[in-house]
Amino acid sequence: MDVFQRIFKINCLFVIEKGEGETDMELLEQILAKENLNQAYKKVVANKGVAGVDGITVNEVDEYIKGNKEKLLNQIRKRKYKPQPVKRVQIPKENGKMRNLGIPTVFDRIIQQAMVQILSPIFEEQFSDNSYGFRPKRSCEQAVIKALEYLNDGYEWIVDIDLEKFFDTVDQDRLINIIMRTIKDGDVVSLIRKYLSAGVMENGIVRATEKGTPQGGNLSPLLSNIMLNELDKELEARGLQFVRYADDCIIMVKSEKAANRVLGSITKFIEKKLGLKVNAEKSKVTRPTQTKYLSFSFWKDTKGRWKPKPHIKAYQKLKRKLKALTKRSWSISLDNRIKQINYLVRGWINYFRIANMKNAIQTIDEHLRTRIRVIIWKQWKKPQRKEKALKQLGVKPDIAYSLAHTGKGYQLVAKTDWLKFAINNERLRKRGLIFLSDQYQKVHVEIN
């Protein structure tokens, strides 16, 4: 063997011994590289967000970094850095319960984001094509479309797996062991472990975190996908059709018997092999029309094809939000009110743009217009001003006088043909109000 062959062999062995996806520069140094940190800084600042337990905001972190950068980065390199505990914040869920969020300090968010930027491409190569949550160029919409493909291929029985408090119950040791199969840089693994065990501060008291990966940190979505990729691989090995978005997973099979068998066996795998808890009350075998997945449900058209639609709870949530934005007791200008309504309408319709809902949103539109007319009617206040406004809008003088001096309630007046004529749909559009049906017509994508 000549000298060139020996060198070639040594280089090949060196590459093999590295972690999958690693390059000549150690992973930690890639994470702490100036360009990578600057990119992470920009993303964290752009996302805004509240301060962590140290009280430093995104607007103040620049000065903090300038004064402490070298010290902090050296601490990270020497494994002496200790992340601050996350700030516990609770937000209400649809069922009335509370969801725990953990807000890291802004500096820790920057370091976590820098880690994500380097580690994500490494793990992306391992992730399943049927996983859509928290991944680049993937979305809820794609997950729903994939589910539809399986439904229309005859997989019409759904196993709906509900993981109980997933982010709070992840076994950290198992997660670290899974990460170490790929990441061989001990400094990076150590830093991940430190973020997992940084603790939680609630009401000024710090509590240790021996389980879970706090939902709210930049690193948490990637770690959740790393853990649940183990479930994906098991489902693929069994030849099952499934779609997963973060911890929302549905498995589709062709018979009720198969669905019940899968529910039992996959529950055992999740609890024994992954150390996670399956919510027995919420996990079930169901049909497409009774399913709620990513706020969508499904229906079958006259040709026998499954189609997506918003779940009834999604409609209810939208109505509650519109009702709150159109409370007549709310002291806010009509322009600001319309601005907030439009923001909600655009976001809701854009999310459900693949769904079939034309008739349903027309009914909601009509109710919304009625509530806007109530607001305008109330703002006119005195009968003389109401009469004058009605005349200016083309209402006959005698009818304007009668309507302005009526004793009817706001809702009844708003539903009269004459007020609908005075404050018609076109005038509301010119005022800037976006109707759900108009936005839907603009962005709807038909799924074949």
Secondary structure as a PSIPRED ss2 file (coil, helix, strand):
# PSIPRED VFORMAT (PSIPRED V4.0)

   1 M C   1.000  0.000  0.000
   2 D C   1.000  0.000  0.000
   3 V H   0.000  1.000  0.000
   4 F H   0.000  1.000  0.000
   5 Q H   0.000  1.000  0.000
   6 R H   0.000  1.000  0.000
   7 I H   0.000  1.000  0.000
   8 F H   0.000  1.000  0.000
   9 K H   0.000  1.000  0.000
  10 I H   0.000  1.000  0.000
  11 N H   0.000  1.000  0.000
  12 C H   0.000  1.000  0.000
  13 L H   0.000  1.000  0.000
  14 F H   0.000  1.000  0.000
  15 V H   0.000  1.000  0.000
  16 I H   0.000  1.000  0.000
  17 E H   0.000  1.000  0.000
  18 K C   1.000  0.000  0.000
  19 G C   1.000  0.000  0.000
  20 E C   1.000  0.000  0.000
  21 G C   1.000  0.000  0.000
  22 E C   1.000  0.000  0.000
  23 T C   1.000  0.000  0.000
  24 D C   1.000  0.000  0.000
  25 M C   1.000  0.000  0.000
  26 E C   1.000  0.000  0.000
  27 L H   0.000  1.000  0.000
  28 L H   0.000  1.000  0.000
  29 E H   0.000  1.000  0.000
  30 Q H   0.000  1.000  0.000
  31 I H   0.000  1.000  0.000
  32 L C   1.000  0.000  0.000
  33 A C   1.000  0.000  0.000
  34 K H   0.000  1.000  0.000
  35 E H   0.000  1.000  0.000
  36 N H   0.000  1.000  0.000
  37 L H   0.000  1.000  0.000
  38 N H   0.000  1.000  0.000
  39 Q H   0.000  1.000  0.000
  40 A H   0.000  1.000  0.000
  41 Y H   0.000  1.000  0.000
  42 K H   0.000  1.000  0.000
  43 K H   0.000  1.000  0.000
  44 V H   0.000  1.000  0.000
  45 V H   0.000  1.000  0.000
  46 A H   0.000  1.000  0.000
  47 N H   0.000  1.000  0.000
  48 K C   1.000  0.000  0.000
  49 G C   1.000  0.000  0.000
  50 V C   1.000  0.000  0.000
  51 A C   1.000  0.000  0.000
  52 G C   1.000  0.000  0.000
  53 V C   1.000  0.000  0.000
  54 D C   1.000  0.000  0.000
  55 G C   1.000  0.000  0.000
  56 I C   1.000  0.000  0.000
  57 T C   1.000  0.000  0.000
  58 V C   1.000  0.000  0.000
  59 N C   1.000  0.000  0.000
  60 E C   1.000  0.000  0.000
  61 V H   0.000  1.000  0.000
  62 D H   0.000  1.000  0.000
  63 E H   0.000  1.000  0.000
  64 Y H   0.000  1.000  0.000
  65 I H   0.000  1.000  0.000
  66 K H   0.000  1.000  0.000
  67 G H   0.000  1.000  0.000
  68 N H   0.000  1.000  0.000
  69 K H   0.000  1.000  0.000
  70 E H   0.000  1.000  0.000
  71 K H   0.000  1.000  0.000
  72 L H   0.000  1.000  0.000
  73 L H   0.000  1.000  0.000
  74 N H   0.000  1.000  0.000
  75 Q H   0.000  1.000  0.000
  76 I H   0.000  1.000  0.000
  77 R H   0.000  1.000  0.000
  78 K C   1.000  0.000  0.000
  79 R C   1.000  0.000  0.000
  80 K C   1.000  0.000  0.000
  81 Y C   1.000  0.000  0.000
  82 K C   1.000  0.000  0.000
  83 P C   1.000  0.000  0.000
  84 Q C   1.000  0.000  0.000
  85 P C   1.000  0.000  0.000
  86 V E   0.000  0.000  1.000
  87 K E   0.000  0.000  1.000
  88 R E   0.000  0.000  1.000
  89 V E   0.000  0.000  1.000
  90 Q E   0.000  0.000  1.000
  91 I E   0.000  0.000  1.000
  92 P E   0.000  0.000  1.000
  93 K C   1.000  0.000  0.000
  94 E C   1.000  0.000  0.000
  95 N C   1.000  0.000  0.000
  96 G C   1.000  0.000  0.000
  97 K C   1.000  0.000  0.000
  98 M E   0.000  0.000  1.000
  99 R E   0.000  0.000  1.000
 100 N E   0.000  0.000  1.000
 101 L E   0.000  0.000  1.000
 102 G E   0.000  0.000  1.000
 103 I E   0.000  0.000  1.000
 104 P C   1.000  0.000  0.000
 105 T C   1.000  0.000  0.000
 106 V H   0.000  1.000  0.000
 107 F H   0.000  1.000  0.000
 108 D H   0.000  1.000  0.000
 109 R H   0.000  1.000  0.000
 110 I H   0.000  1.000  0.000
 111 I H   0.000  1.000  0.000
 112 Q H   0.000  1.000  0.000
 113 Q H   0.000  1.000  0.000
 114 A H   0.000  1.000  0.000
 115 M H   0.000  1.000  0.000
 116 V H   0.000  1.000  0.000
 117 Q H   0.000  1.000  0.000
 118 I H   0.000  1.000  0.000
 119 L H   0.000  1.000  0.000
 120 S H   0.000  1.000  0.000
 121 P H   0.000  1.000  0.000
 122 I H   0.000  1.000  0.000
 123 F H   0.000  1.000  0.000
 124 E H   0.000  1.000  0.000
 125 E C   1.000  0.000  0.000
 126 Q C   1.000  0.000  0.000
 127 F C   1.000  0.000  0.000
 128 S C   1.000  0.000  0.000
 129 D C   1.000  0.000  0.000
 130 N C   1.000  0.000  0.000
 131 S E   0.000  0.000  1.000
 132 Y C   1.000  0.000  0.000
 133 G C   1.000  0.000  0.000
 134 F C   1.000  0.000  0.000
 135 R C   1.000  0.000  0.000
 136 P C   1.000  0.000  0.000
 137 K C   1.000  0.000  0.000
 138 R C   1.000  0.000  0.000
 139 S C   1.000  0.000  0.000
 140 C H   0.000  1.000  0.000
 141 E H   0.000  1.000  0.000
 142 Q H   0.000  1.000  0.000
 143 A H   0.000  1.000  0.000
 144 V H   0.000  1.000  0.000
 145 I H   0.000  1.000  0.000
 146 K H   0.000  1.000  0.000
 147 A H   0.000  1.000  0.000
 148 L H   0.000  1.000  0.000
 149 E H   0.000  1.000  0.000
 150 Y H   0.000  1.000  0.000
 151 L H   0.000  1.000  0.000
 152 N H   0.000  1.000  0.000
 153 D C   1.000  0.000  0.000
 154 G C   1.000  0.000  0.000
 155 Y C   1.000  0.000  0.000
 156 E C   1.000  0.000  0.000
 157 W E   0.000  0.000  1.000
 158 I E   0.000  0.000  1.000
 159 V E   0.000  0.000  1.000
 160 D E   0.000  0.000  1.000
 161 I E   0.000  0.000  1.000
 162 D E   0.000  0.000  1.000
 163 L E   0.000  0.000  1.000
 164 E C   1.000  0.000  0.000
 165 K C   1.000  0.000  0.000
 166 F H   0.000  1.000  0.000
 167 F H   0.000  1.000  0.000
 168 D H   0.000  1.000  0.000
 169 T H   0.000  1.000  0.000
 170 V C   1.000  0.000  0.000
 171 D E   0.000  0.000  1.000
 172 Q H   0.000  1.000  0.000
 173 D H   0.000  1.000  0.000
 174 R H   0.000  1.000  0.000
 175 L H   0.000  1.000  0.000
 176 I H   0.000  1.000  0.000
 177 N H   0.000  1.000  0.000
 178 I H   0.000  1.000  0.000
 179 I H   0.000  1.000  0.000
 180 M H   0.000  1.000  0.000
 181 R C   1.000  0.000  0.000
 182 T C   1.000  0.000  0.000
 183 I C   1.000  0.000  0.000
 184 K C   1.000  0.000  0.000
 185 D C   1.000  0.000  0.000
 186 G H   0.000  1.000  0.000
 187 D H   0.000  1.000  0.000
 188 V H   0.000  1.000  0.000
 189 V H   0.000  1.000  0.000
 190 S H   0.000  1.000  0.000
 191 L H   0.000  1.000  0.000
 192 I H   0.000  1.000  0.000
 193 R H   0.000  1.000  0.000
 194 K H   0.000  1.000  0.000
 195 Y H   0.000  1.000  0.000
 196 L H   0.000  1.000  0.000
 197 S C   1.000  0.000  0.000
 198 A C   1.000  0.000  0.000
 199 G C   1.000  0.000  0.000
 200 V E   0.000  0.000  1.000
 201 M E   0.000  0.000  1.000
 202 E E   0.000  0.000  1.000
 203 N C   1.000  0.000  0.000
 204 G C   1.000  0.000  0.000
 205 I E   0.000  0.000  1.000
 206 V E   0.000  0.000  1.000
 207 R E   0.000  0.000  1.000
 208 A C   1.000  0.000  0.000
 209 T C   1.000  0.000  0.000
 210 E C   1.000  0.000  0.000
 211 K E   0.000  0.000  1.000
 212 G C   1.000  0.000  0.000
 213 T C   1.000  0.000  0.000
 214 P C   1.000  0.000  0.000
 215 Q C   1.000  0.000  0.000
 216 G C   1.000  0.000  0.000
 217 G C   1.000  0.000  0.000
 218 N C   1.000  0.000  0.000
 219 L C   1.000  0.000  0.000
 220 S H   0.000  1.000  0.000
 221 P H   0.000  1.000  0.000
 222 L H   0.000  1.000  0.000
 223 L H   0.000  1.000  0.000
 224 S H   0.000  1.000  0.000
 225 N H   0.000  1.000  0.000
 226 I H   0.000  1.000  0.000
 227 M H   0.000  1.000  0.000
 228 L H   0.000  1.000  0.000
 229 N H   0.000  1.000  0.000
 230 E H   0.000  1.000  0.000
 231 L H   0.000  1.000  0.000
 232 D H   0.000  1.000  0.000
 233 K H   0.000  1.000  0.000
 234 E H   0.000  1.000  0.000
 235 L H   0.000  1.000  0.000
 236 E H   0.000  1.000  0.000
 237 A H   0.000  1.000  0.000
 238 R C   1.000  0.000  0.000
 239 G C   1.000  0.000  0.000
 240 L C   1.000  0.000  0.000
 241 Q E   0.000  0.000  1.000
 242 F E   0.000  0.000  1.000
 243 V E   0.000  0.000  1.000
 244 R E   0.000  0.000  1.000
 245 Y E   0.000  0.000  1.000
 246 A C   1.000  0.000  0.000
 247 D C   1.000  0.000  0.000
 248 D E   0.000  0.000  1.000
 249 C E   0.000  0.000  1.000
 250 I E   0.000  0.000  1.000
 251 I E   0.000  0.000  1.000
 252 M E   0.000  0.000  1.000
 253 V E   0.000  0.000  1.000
 254 K C   1.000  0.000  0.000
 255 S C   1.000  0.000  0.000
 256 E H   0.000  1.000  0.000
 257 K H   0.000  1.000  0.000
 258 A H   0.000  1.000  0.000
 259 A H   0.000  1.000  0.000
 260 N H   0.000  1.000  0.000
 261 R H   0.000  1.000  0.000
 262 V H   0.000  1.000  0.000
 263 L H   0.000  1.000  0.000
 264 G H   0.000  1.000  0.000
 265 S H   0.000  1.000  0.000
 266 I H   0.000  1.000  0.000
 267 T H   0.000  1.000  0.000
 268 K H   0.000  1.000  0.000
 269 F H   0.000  1.000  0.000
 270 I H   0.000  1.000  0.000
 271 E H   0.000  1.000  0.000
 272 K H   0.000  1.000  0.000
 273 K H   0.000  1.000  0.000
 274 L C   1.000  0.000  0.000
 275 G C   1.000  0.000  0.000
 276 L C   1.000  0.000  0.000
 277 K C   1.000  0.000  0.000
 278 V E   0.000  0.000  1.000
 279 N C   1.000  0.000  0.000
 280 A C   1.000  0.000  0.000
 281 E C   1.000  0.000  0.000
 282 K C   1.000  0.000  0.000
 283 S C   1.000  0.000  0.000
 284 K E   0.000  0.000  1.000
 285 V E   0.000  0.000  1.000
 286 T E   0.000  0.000  1.000
 287 R C   1.000  0.000  0.000
 288 P H   0.000  1.000  0.000
 289 T H   0.000  1.000  0.000
 290 Q H   0.000  1.000  0.000
 291 T C   1.000  0.000  0.000
 292 K C   1.000  0.000  0.000
 293 Y E   0.000  0.000  1.000
 294 L C   1.000  0.000  0.000
 295 S C   1.000  0.000  0.000
 296 F E   0.000  0.000  1.000
 297 S E   0.000  0.000  1.000
 298 F E   0.000  0.000  1.000
 299 W E   0.000  0.000  1.000
 300 K E   0.000  0.000  1.000
 301 D C   1.000  0.000  0.000
 302 T C   1.000  0.000  0.000
 303 K C   1.000  0.000  0.000
 304 G C   1.000  0.000  0.000
 305 R C   1.000  0.000  0.000
 306 W E   0.000  0.000  1.000
 307 K E   0.000  0.000  1.000
 308 P E   0.000  0.000  1.000
 309 K E   0.000  0.000  1.000
 310 P E   0.000  0.000  1.000
 311 H C   1.000  0.000  0.000
 312 I H   0.000  1.000  0.000
 313 K H   0.000  1.000  0.000
 314 A H   0.000  1.000  0.000
 315 Y H   0.000  1.000  0.000
 316 Q H   0.000  1.000  0.000
 317 K H   0.000  1.000  0.000
 318 L H   0.000  1.000  0.000
 319 K H   0.000  1.000  0.000
 320 R H   0.000  1.000  0.000
 321 K H   0.000  1.000  0.000
 322 L H   0.000  1.000  0.000
 323 K H   0.000  1.000  0.000
 324 A H   0.000  1.000  0.000
 325 L H   0.000  1.000  0.000
 326 T C   1.000  0.000  0.000
 327 K C   1.000  0.000  0.000
 328 R C   1.000  0.000  0.000
 329 S C   1.000  0.000  0.000
 330 W C   1.000  0.000  0.000
 331 S C   1.000  0.000  0.000
 332 I C   1.000  0.000  0.000
 333 S C   1.000  0.000  0.000
 334 L H   0.000  1.000  0.000
 335 D H   0.000  1.000  0.000
 336 N H   0.000  1.000  0.000
 337 R H   0.000  1.000  0.000
 338 I H   0.000  1.000  0.000
 339 K H   0.000  1.000  0.000
 340 Q H   0.000  1.000  0.000
 341 I H   0.000  1.000  0.000
 342 N H   0.000  1.000  0.000
 343 Y H   0.000  1.000  0.000
 344 L H   0.000  1.000  0.000
 345 V H   0.000  1.000  0.000
 346 R H   0.000  1.000  0.000
 347 G H   0.000  1.000  0.000
 348 W H   0.000  1.000  0.000
 349 I H   0.000  1.000  0.000
 350 N H   0.000  1.000  0.000
 351 Y H   0.000  1.000  0.000
 352 F C   1.000  0.000  0.000
 353 R C   1.000  0.000  0.000
 354 I C   1.000  0.000  0.000
 355 A C   1.000  0.000  0.000
 356 N C   1.000  0.000  0.000
 357 M C   1.000  0.000  0.000
 358 K H   0.000  1.000  0.000
 359 N H   0.000  1.000  0.000
 360 A H   0.000  1.000  0.000
 361 I H   0.000  1.000  0.000
 362 Q H   0.000  1.000  0.000
 363 T H   0.000  1.000  0.000
 364 I H   0.000  1.000  0.000
 365 D H   0.000  1.000  0.000
 366 E H   0.000  1.000  0.000
 367 H H   0.000  1.000  0.000
 368 L H   0.000  1.000  0.000
 369 R H   0.000  1.000  0.000
 370 T H   0.000  1.000  0.000
 371 R H   0.000  1.000  0.000
 372 I H   0.000  1.000  0.000
 373 R H   0.000  1.000  0.000
 374 V H   0.000  1.000  0.000
 375 I H   0.000  1.000  0.000
 376 I H   0.000  1.000  0.000
 377 W H   0.000  1.000  0.000
 378 K H   0.000  1.000  0.000
 379 Q H   0.000  1.000  0.000
 380 W H   0.000  1.000  0.000
 381 K C   1.000  0.000  0.000
 382 K C   1.000  0.000  0.000
 383 P H   0.000  1.000  0.000
 384 Q H   0.000  1.000  0.000
 385 R H   0.000  1.000  0.000
 386 K H   0.000  1.000  0.000
 387 E H   0.000  1.000  0.000
 388 K H   0.000  1.000  0.000
 389 A H   0.000  1.000  0.000
 390 L H   0.000  1.000  0.000
 391 K H   0.000  1.000  0.000
 392 Q H   0.000  1.000  0.000
 393 L C   1.000  0.000  0.000
 394 G C   1.000  0.000  0.000
 395 V C   1.000  0.000  0.000
 396 K C   1.000  0.000  0.000
 397 P H   0.000  1.000  0.000
 398 D H   0.000  1.000  0.000
 399 I H   0.000  1.000  0.000
 400 A H   0.000  1.000  0.000
 401 Y H   0.000  1.000  0.000
 402 S H   0.000  1.000  0.000
 403 L H   0.000  1.000  0.000
 404 A H   0.000  1.000  0.000
 405 H C   1.000  0.000  0.000
 406 T C   1.000  0.000  0.000
 407 G C   1.000  0.000  0.000
 408 K C   1.000  0.000  0.000
 409 G C   1.000  0.000  0.000
 410 Y H   0.000  1.000  0.000
 411 Q H   0.000  1.000  0.000
 412 L H   0.000  1.000  0.000
 413 V H   0.000  1.000  0.000
 414 A H   0.000  1.000  0.000
 415 K C   1.000  0.000  0.000
 416 T C   1.000  0.000  0.000
 417 D H   0.000  1.000  0.000
 418 W H   0.000  1.000  0.000
 419 L H   0.000  1.000  0.000
 420 K H   0.000  1.000  0.000
 421 F H   0.000  1.000  0.000
 422 A H   0.000  1.000  0.000
 423 I C   1.000  0.000  0.000
 424 N C   1.000  0.000  0.000
 425 N H   0.000  1.000  0.000
 426 E H   0.000  1.000  0.000
 427 R H   0.000  1.000  0.000
 428 L H   0.000  1.000  0.000
 429 R H   0.000  1.000  0.000
 430 K H   0.000  1.000  0.000
 431 R H   0.000  1.000  0.000
 432 G C   1.000  0.000  0.000
 433 L C   1.000  0.000  0.000
 434 I C   1.000  0.000  0.000
 435 F C   1.000  0.000  0.000
 436 L H   0.000  1.000  0.000
 437 S H   0.000  1.000  0.000
 438 D H   0.000  1.000  0.000
 439 Q H   0.000  1.000  0.000
 440 Y H   0.000  1.000  0.000
 441 Q H   0.000  1.000  0.000
 442 K H   0.000  1.000  0.000
 443 V H   0.000  1.000  0.000
 444 H C   1.000  0.000  0.000
 445 V C   1.000  0.000  0.000
 446 E C   1.000  0.000  0.000
 447 I C   1.000  0.000  0.000
 448 N C   1.000  0.000  0.000
